[in-house]
Amino acid sequence: MPVKTKKAMKAKRAKKVKKLTVRATAKKAKKAKKPATKKTAKKAVAKKSPAKKAVKRHKQRKTNPAKTSVKKAANKRATKTPTEKTAWKISPAISQSVVEIDIWKKGDLKIEHLTVYRSGWIIVDQLPDFSGYNQDEGVNIFEEFEFEEHQLLDGSQGTSVLPKELPLEECDRLMALSAAELVDEGWTIESATRFSGPLVVEEV
């Protein structure tokens, strides 16, 4: 049997100690690595959750103002209706109850030119008082009413009433003159448009 020397025994013990230290350091390294991965995973999870919250908040911010704007628009529409103005349409109930009269005057002489229309109408903003209206005499719409819209429909051929004091030849000459030529000869004009008979009043 070979005799083990003290030096050989010491060398074996040193090797065993080295193996033990190497194993211990490897275990420590493994333990140190595992918590690091867990911590980083937790941090990543913690970073993801605020992003989800931010997305939810962003969506809520988009939807809420749309609802309020719709409500405001509805309120504006509701407030506009009371301010709308009411208008009335006035027209004769019987056909050919609209007469346009042009009266030419020069001194004591007078020429009347009448045009009868099948119908006509005016639109007023305020309802007139018809308590004193005379159906036979009718009403001069340009004197009695204030309006911006009116229309006379289907005028017939006009008839003229000439002064009896003038000879027939002079009457024919005057009838051939234009309005501007009559003014040049000293004639002045007064015009009236009359509605007569029963009147129809409609809200428009």
Disulfide bonds with the S-S distance in Angstrom:
none
